[in-house]
């Protein structure tokens, strides 16, 4: 009975959310997935047009074994702000594929794709984690398109990064400043690689000119050297960092440094590292949360601020200048709005104080830490029971939200994915959405705009 009641609650919540789409969202696309996806990432923007932009989207497909697991490269039409009609965005069929998302290429992946990360210097190059000790590097544009049939040979990665002693399944990050890759695994270690030696410019690969070998303009491809050999090129680690006492669940680079990074794990620890001073922790926060830590992110606008998400249902914000008190975590603030384990946290690229958190409760919460402690919350955006700092709750998923990614090319646009096997017995749901700008813009601005509409409506009304 309890299960049925829980399902009814989810359905009621979803029905209520769907009725509010025209009010809450500027744009929303719902895309039903055949198979669950554990990772979704934005790739490069391909084209800008009057009403929409075209952009790459990277997804994973976790199959049941009847067909191979795949890494999917899709093309996504991102509708520009204030273009979509309100009634149009709320009219979608949950079982249908969105016309805005079209599969472009499929890579047959050796094992399940647990996590995807794109290289900031060249987002056509991605890293993937699977249930193995290795990190796989793919040049998605150069890879051949494959048809995923049972028995089909696996695609060959362009590079294989070796160094873990046990499986490394989730913790994966790419450096914003250098082509460095960071990973964590079940061997309790954090491993750092540089793929610089294996990246060459497109110009060099065609003209053999050494002049642009370290070109970082973004027009790079991987020179894997695997044309002559059936084996992919392997790259050994630059450093292996020991300090965790359990599985490392997530890693992140400092936004301005390839040498500084942080990690979190099932030992409830948050650790800061600096490759310039050795392979031991610089700071170890022993009890960052009351349970396993699942995710971490470092603020690209304010590099003192680090977010962590945990199985204790909370998100915590730390200031790296004051991380601990007697070795125990001393967060600036605890954000407690989720009712289940937090799986993913990410700072907004558009506003320094805003971040998102996704959890097993099916919600993707958008927070603004600058709103915490402010007595006056904007009318209509704060319900009596809502936690401080929470200003938007995306309730479009009916099962655990396993990943999301802010779009750096399209402000306030988010892609999120849920694993729906538990609730609907289906695969997954991919949603691309942008909240109404009336929700996050400064109050004075919004009121002035609404006042203008009011004046316009009054001028249009028939005179008696």
C-alpha positions as CSV (number, residue, x, y, z in Angstrom):
1,X,0.0,0.0,0.0
2,X,2.8,2.4,0.9
3,X,4.4,2.0,-2.5
4,X,1.1,2.7,-4.3
5,X,0.6,5.8,-2.1
6,X,4.2,7.0,-2.9
7,X,3.5,6.5,-6.6
8,X,0.3,8.5,-6.3
9,X,2.2,11.3,-4.6
10,X,4.8,11.4,-7.4
11,X,2.1,11.5,-10.1
12,X,0.1,14.2,-8.3
13,X,3.3,16.3,-7.9
14,X,4.1,15.8,-11.5
15,X,0.6,16.7,-12.7
16,X,0.7,19.9,-10.6
17,X,4.2,20.8,-12.0
18,X,3.0,20.2,-15.6
19,X,0.1,22.7,-15.1
20,X,2.6,25.3,-13.9
21,X,5.0,25.0,-16.9
22,X,3.7,28.1,-18.8
23,X,4.2,30.2,-15.7
24,X,7.5,28.9,-14.5
25,X,9.5,28.2,-17.7
26,X,10.7,30.3,-20.6
27,X,11.4,27.0,-22.5
28,X,11.2,23.3,-21.9
29,X,11.9,20.2,-24.1
30,X,11.0,16.7,-22.8
31,X,12.8,13.8,-24.4
32,X,12.0,10.1,-23.6
33,X,15.0,7.8,-23.5
34,X,14.9,4.2,-24.4
35,X,17.6,3.4,-21.9
36,X,18.7,5.0,-18.7
37,X,21.5,7.6,-19.0
38,X,23.8,8.3,-16.1
39,X,25.5,11.4,-17.6
40,X,24.5,14.4,-19.8
41,X,26.8,17.1,-20.9
42,X,26.7,20.1,-23.3
43,X,29.2,20.0,-26.2
44,X,30.3,22.9,-28.5
45,X,27.8,25.3,-30.0
46,X,27.5,24.6,-33.7
47,X,25.3,27.3,-35.1
48,X,23.4,30.5,-34.1
49,X,20.2,31.5,-35.8
50,X,17.4,34.0,-35.2
51,X,15.2,32.0,-32.9
52,X,17.4,29.1,-31.8
53,X,21.0,27.8,-31.6
54,X,22.3,24.4,-32.5
55,X,24.5,22.6,-30.0
56,X,26.1,19.2,-29.4
57,X,24.8,17.2,-26.5
58,X,26.6,14.1,-25.0
59,X,24.6,11.3,-23.4
60,X,25.1,7.7,-22.2
61,X,22.9,4.7,-22.8
62,X,23.0,2.0,-20.1
63,X,21.4,-1.0,-21.8
64,X,20.3,-4.4,-20.5
65,X,22.8,-6.2,-22.6
66,X,20.5,-7.0,-25.5
67,X,22.4,-4.2,-27.4
68,X,25.8,-2.6,-26.5
69,X,26.2,0.3,-24.2
70,X,26.8,3.5,-26.1
71,X,28.1,7.1,-25.9
72,X,25.6,9.2,-27.9
73,X,26.5,12.5,-29.6
74,X,23.2,14.4,-30.3
75,X,22.4,17.7,-31.9
76,X,20.1,19.9,-29.9
77,X,18.1,22.9,-31.0
78,X,18.1,25.4,-28.1
79,X,15.3,27.8,-28.4
80,X,16.3,31.4,-27.5
81,X,14.8,33.3,-24.6
82,X,11.3,34.7,-24.9
83,X,10.7,32.8,-28.2
84,X,8.7,29.7,-27.2
85,X,4.9,30.0,-26.8
86,X,3.7,29.1,-23.3
87,X,1.0,26.7,-24.5
88,X,3.5,25.0,-26.8
89,X,6.1,24.1,-24.1
90,X,3.6,22.5,-21.8
91,X,2.1,20.2,-24.6
92,X,4.4,17.2,-24.7
93,X,3.9,13.5,-24.6
94,X,6.0,11.7,-21.9
95,X,6.5,8.7,-24.2
96,X,7.8,10.7,-27.2
97,X,11.2,11.9,-28.3
98,X,11.6,15.6,-28.5
99,X,11.9,17.1,-32.0
100,X,14.6,19.4,-30.5
101,X,17.0,16.4,-29.8
102,X,18.4,14.3,-32.7
103,X,21.0,11.6,-32.5
104,X,24.0,12.5,-34.6
105,X,26.5,9.8,-33.9
106,X,26.9,6.6,-31.7
107,X,30.1,5.3,-30.2
108,X,29.9,1.6,-29.0
109,X,31.4,2.0,-25.5
110,X,33.5,-0.8,-23.8
111,X,31.2,-1.1,-20.8
112,X,28.6,1.2,-19.2
113,X,29.2,5.0,-19.5
114,X,29.1,6.2,-15.9
115,X,30.3,9.7,-16.4
116,X,31.2,12.0,-19.3
117,X,33.4,15.1,-19.1
118,X,34.4,17.4,-22.0
119,X,37.7,19.1,-22.4
120,X,37.2,22.9,-21.9
121,X,40.0,23.8,-24.4
122,X,38.3,21.6,-27.0
123,X,34.8,20.2,-26.1
124,X,34.9,17.8,-29.1
125,X,37.3,15.7,-26.9
126,X,35.6,13.9,-24.0
127,X,36.6,11.5,-21.2
128,X,34.4,8.7,-20.0
129,X,34.4,6.5,-16.9
130,X,33.2,2.9,-17.0
131,X,33.5,-0.1,-14.6
132,X,37.2,-0.4,-15.0
133,X,40.4,1.3,-13.7
134,X,41.0,3.2,-16.9
135,X,39.8,6.6,-18.1
136,X,38.9,6.6,-21.9
137,X,39.5,9.6,-24.1
138,X,37.4,10.1,-27.3
139,X,37.7,12.5,-30.2
140,X,34.0,12.4,-30.9
141,X,34.2,14.1,-34.2
142,X,36.9,11.8,-35.6
143,X,35.3,8.6,-34.2
144,X,33.3,6.6,-36.8
145,X,29.5,6.4,-36.3
146,X,28.6,2.9,-35.2
147,X,25.3,0.9,-35.3
148,X,24.8,-0.7,-31.9
149,X,23.9,-4.2,-32.7
150,X,24.4,-7.3,-30.5
151,X,27.8,-8.7,-31.1
152,X,29.1,-5.4,-32.7
153,X,32.8,-4.7,-32.0
154,X,33.5,-1.9,-29.5
155,X,34.7,1.4,-30.7
156,X,38.4,2.1,-29.9
157,X,39.2,5.0,-27.6
158,X,41.7,7.5,-28.9
159,X,43.6,7.4,-25.6
160,X,43.5,5.2,-22.5
161,X,44.6,6.8,-19.2
162,X,46.1,4.2,-16.8
163,X,47.1,4.4,-13.2
164,X,44.2,3.3,-11.0
165,X,44.7,-0.1,-9.3
166,X,41.0,-0.8,-8.9
167,X,37.8,0.4,-10.8
168,X,37.3,4.1,-11.1
169,X,33.7,4.6,-11.9
170,X,32.4,8.1,-11.2
171,X,35.0,10.7,-10.0
172,X,36.1,12.5,-13.2
173,X,37.1,16.1,-14.0
174,X,38.8,18.1,-16.8
175,X,40.9,21.1,-16.1
176,X,39.7,24.5,-17.3
177,X,43.3,25.9,-17.9
178,X,45.3,22.9,-19.2
179,X,44.4,19.6,-21.0
180,X,44.7,17.8,-17.6
181,X,42.4,15.0,-16.4
182,X,41.6,14.0,-12.8
183,X,40.0,10.8,-11.6
184,X,39.2,9.0,-8.4
185,X,38.4,5.4,-7.7
186,X,37.8,2.4,-5.5
187,X,41.5,2.2,-4.8
188,X,41.0,5.3,-2.6
189,X,43.4,7.3,-4.8
190,X,43.1,10.5,-6.9
191,X,45.1,10.3,-10.2
192,X,46.2,13.2,-12.4
193,X,47.2,13.0,-16.1
194,X,48.3,15.4,-18.7
195,X,47.2,14.6,-22.2
196,X,49.2,17.5,-23.6
197,X,51.8,15.3,-25.3
198,X,49.0,13.5,-27.1
199,X,47.2,16.5,-28.4
200,X,48.2,18.2,-31.7
201,X,46.6,20.8,-33.8
202,X,44.5,19.8,-36.9
203,X,47.0,21.8,-38.9
204,X,49.9,19.7,-37.7
205,X,48.2,16.4,-38.4
206,X,47.6,17.4,-42.0
207,X,50.8,19.4,-42.8
208,X,53.2,17.8,-40.3
209,X,54.2,21.3,-39.2
210,X,55.6,21.3,-35.6
211,X,54.9,25.0,-35.1
212,X,51.4,24.6,-33.7
213,X,51.9,21.4,-31.7
214,X,50.8,23.1,-28.4
215,X,48.1,25.2,-30.0
216,X,45.2,25.6,-27.5
217,X,42.9,27.7,-29.7
218,X,40.3,24.9,-29.5
219,X,41.1,23.5,-33.0
220,X,42.7,20.5,-31.6
221,X,42.4,16.8,-32.2
222,X,44.0,13.8,-30.5
223,X,47.0,12.3,-32.3
224,X,46.6,8.8,-30.9
225,X,48.9,7.0,-33.3
226,X,46.6,4.1,-33.3
227,X,46.3,3.9,-37.1
228,X,49.2,1.4,-37.2
229,X,48.2,-0.6,-34.2
230,X,45.0,-2.2,-33.0
231,X,45.8,-1.0,-29.5
232,X,44.9,2.5,-28.4
233,X,47.7,4.8,-27.1
234,X,48.0,4.6,-23.3
235,X,49.1,7.5,-21.0
236,X,50.5,7.0,-17.6
237,X,49.8,9.3,-14.6
238,X,51.5,12.5,-13.7
239,X,50.7,11.9,-10.0
240,X,48.8,9.5,-7.7
241,X,47.4,11.1,-4.6
242,X,46.7,9.1,-1.4
243,X,44.7,10.4,1.5
244,X,41.2,9.0,1.4
245,X,40.2,5.9,3.4
246,X,37.3,4.8,1.1
247,X,36.1,5.1,-2.5
248,X,36.7,8.5,-4.1
249,X,33.3,9.6,-5.5
250,X,34.0,13.0,-7.1
251,X,37.0,15.3,-8.0
252,X,37.2,18.9,-9.2
253,X,40.0,21.2,-10.3
254,X,40.5,24.7,-8.9
255,X,39.1,26.9,-11.8
256,X,42.4,28.8,-12.2
257,X,45.0,26.1,-11.6
258,X,45.9,22.7,-13.1
259,X,47.9,22.0,-9.9
260,X,45.2,22.5,-7.3
261,X,42.2,20.2,-7.0
262,X,39.8,18.7,-4.5
263,X,38.1,15.3,-3.9
264,X,35.3,13.8,-1.8
265,X,34.6,10.2,-0.9
266,X,32.7,7.6,1.0
267,X,34.9,8.3,4.0
268,X,32.9,11.6,4.6
269,X,36.1,13.6,3.8
270,X,36.7,16.6,1.6
271,X,40.4,16.8,0.7
272,X,42.4,19.7,-1.0
273,X,45.5,18.8,-3.0
274,X,48.4,20.8,-4.5
275,X,50.5,18.9,-7.0
276,X,53.3,21.4,-6.5
277,X,53.9,20.3,-2.9
278,X,53.6,16.5,-3.2
279,X,51.1,13.7,-3.2
280,X,49.7,14.1,0.4
281,X,46.6,16.2,1.3
282,X,47.1,19.9,1.8
283,X,43.9,20.1,3.9
284,X,41.8,17.2,5.0
285,X,38.3,17.9,6.3
286,X,37.6,14.7,8.3
287,X,33.8,15.1,8.7
288,X,32.6,17.3,5.9
289,X,29.1,15.6,6.1
290,X,27.4,13.0,8.3
291,X,27.5,10.4,5.5
292,X,29.2,9.5,2.2
293,X,30.0,12.4,-0.1
294,X,28.8,12.0,-3.7
295,X,29.7,15.2,-5.4
296,X,31.8,18.4,-5.3
297,X,32.1,21.6,-7.3
298,X,34.5,24.6,-7.1
299,X,33.1,28.1,-7.8
300,X,34.5,29.5,-11.1
301,X,33.7,33.1,-10.0
302,X,34.8,33.0,-6.3
303,X,37.6,30.4,-5.9
304,X,37.2,30.4,-2.1
305,X,33.8,28.6,-2.3
306,X,33.4,24.9,-2.6
307,X,30.1,22.9,-2.7
308,X,29.7,19.3,-1.5
309,X,26.6,17.0,-1.8
310,X,26.0,14.0,0.3
311,X,24.0,10.9,1.2
312,X,22.9,12.9,4.3
313,X,20.5,14.8,1.9
314,X,22.3,18.1,2.3
315,X,24.5,20.4,0.3
316,X,27.2,22.3,2.2
317,X,29.2,25.3,1.2
318,X,32.8,25.6,2.4
319,X,35.3,28.5,2.3
320,X,38.7,27.1,1.6
321,X,40.3,29.8,3.9
322,X,38.4,28.2,6.8
323,X,37.6,24.6,6.0
324,X,37.9,23.0,9.4
325,X,37.6,23.4,13.0
326,X,39.7,20.8,14.8
327,X,39.8,18.7,11.6
328,X,36.0,18.5,11.4
329,X,34.1,20.2,8.6
330,X,33.2,23.8,9.3
331,X,30.8,24.8,6.4
332,X,29.7,28.4,5.9
333,X,26.2,27.1,5.3
334,X,24.1,23.9,5.1
335,X,21.5,23.8,2.4
336,X,18.8,21.3,3.5
337,X,16.0,21.1,1.0
338,X,16.3,17.6,-0.5
339,X,14.6,14.5,1.0
340,X,17.1,11.9,-0.4
341,X,20.8,11.6,-1.3
342,X,22.3,14.5,-3.3
343,X,24.0,13.1,-6.4
344,X,25.2,16.2,-8.3
345,X,26.0,19.8,-7.5
346,X,27.2,22.5,-9.9
347,X,27.7,26.3,-9.7
348,X,26.0,28.4,-12.3
349,X,28.3,29.8,-15.0
350,X,26.1,32.9,-15.2
351,X,25.8,34.1,-11.6
352,X,28.5,33.7,-8.9
353,X,26.1,33.0,-6.0
354,X,23.8,30.5,-7.8
355,X,24.1,26.8,-8.0
356,X,22.0,23.7,-8.7
357,X,21.7,20.4,-6.8
358,X,20.1,17.2,-8.1
359,X,19.0,14.3,-5.8
360,X,17.4,10.9,-5.6
361,X,14.2,12.6,-4.5
362,X,13.6,13.6,-8.2
363,X,14.1,17.3,-7.6
364,X,16.6,19.6,-9.2
365,X,16.9,22.6,-6.8
366,X,18.3,26.0,-7.8
367,X,19.8,28.0,-4.9
368,X,21.2,31.5,-4.4
369,X,23.4,31.6,-1.3
370,X,23.2,35.4,-1.3
371,X,19.5,35.1,-0.4
372,X,20.3,33.2,2.8
373,X,19.6,35.4,5.8
374,X,17.8,38.1,3.8
375,X,14.7,39.0,5.7
376,X,12.7,40.1,2.6
377,X,12.2,37.4,0.0
378,X,10.4,38.3,-3.2
379,X,6.7,37.8,-2.9
380,X,5.6,34.5,-4.5
381,X,9.0,33.0,-4.7
382,X,9.2,31.8,-1.1
383,X,6.7,29.5,0.4
384,X,6.5,29.4,4.2
385,X,8.3,26.0,4.3
386,X,10.9,26.5,1.7
387,X,14.5,26.3,2.9
388,X,16.6,29.6,2.9
389,X,18.4,30.2,-0.4
390,X,16.1,27.9,-2.5
391,X,14.4,30.0,-5.2
392,X,13.5,27.4,-7.9
393,X,12.6,23.7,-7.8
394,X,12.5,21.8,-11.1
395,X,10.0,18.9,-10.5
396,X,9.8,17.6,-14.1
397,X,11.5,14.3,-13.3
398,X,9.6,11.4,-11.7
399,X,12.6,9.5,-10.4
400,X,16.1,10.2,-9.2
401,X,17.9,13.0,-11.1
402,X,21.3,11.4,-11.8
403,X,23.0,14.3,-13.6
404,X,22.5,17.8,-14.9
405,X,24.7,20.5,-16.6
406,X,24.4,24.2,-17.0
407,X,24.8,25.5,-20.5
408,X,27.8,27.9,-20.7
409,X,26.8,29.0,-24.2
410,X,23.1,29.6,-23.4
411,X,22.6,31.5,-20.0
412,X,20.3,29.8,-17.5
413,X,19.7,26.8,-19.7
414,X,20.0,23.4,-18.1
415,X,20.0,19.8,-19.3
416,X,19.0,17.2,-16.7
417,X,18.4,13.4,-16.8
418,X,16.6,11.0,-14.6
419,X,16.7,7.2,-14.4
420,X,13.0,6.2,-14.5
421,X,13.4,2.5,-14.1
422,X,12.1,2.6,-10.6
423,X,9.0,4.6,-11.2
424,X,7.8,4.1,-14.7
425,X,9.7,0.9,-15.6
426,X,11.0,2.9,-18.6
427,X,14.4,4.1,-19.5
428,X,15.2,7.7,-18.6
429,X,13.9,11.2,-19.2
430,X,16.1,13.9,-20.6
431,X,14.8,17.5,-20.1
432,X,16.3,20.8,-21.4
433,X,14.8,23.8,-19.7
434,X,15.1,27.4,-18.8
435,X,13.2,29.1,-16.0
436,X,11.4,32.3,-16.7
437,X,13.7,35.3,-16.4
438,X,11.1,37.0,-14.1
439,X,12.2,34.5,-11.4
440,X,15.9,35.4,-11.2
441,X,16.1,39.0,-12.5
442,X,16.3,41.9,-10.0
443,X,13.0,42.7,-8.4
444,X,12.9,46.4,-9.4
445,X,13.5,45.4,-13.0
446,X,10.7,42.8,-13.0
447,X,8.3,45.2,-11.4
448,X,9.1,47.9,-13.8
449,X,8.5,45.5,-16.7
450,X,5.2,44.3,-15.3
451,X,4.1,47.9,-14.7
452,X,4.8,48.6,-18.4
453,X,2.5,45.7,-19.3
454,X,-0.1,47.0,-16.9
455,X,0.0,50.4,-18.5
456,X,-0.2,48.8,-22.0
457,X,-3.2,46.7,-21.0
458,X,-5.0,49.7,-19.6
459,X,-4.4,51.6,-22.8
460,X,-5.8,48.8,-24.9
461,X,-8.9,48.2,-22.8
462,X,-12.1,49.5,-24.5
463,X,-13.3,52.8,-23.2
464,X,-16.8,52.7,-21.8
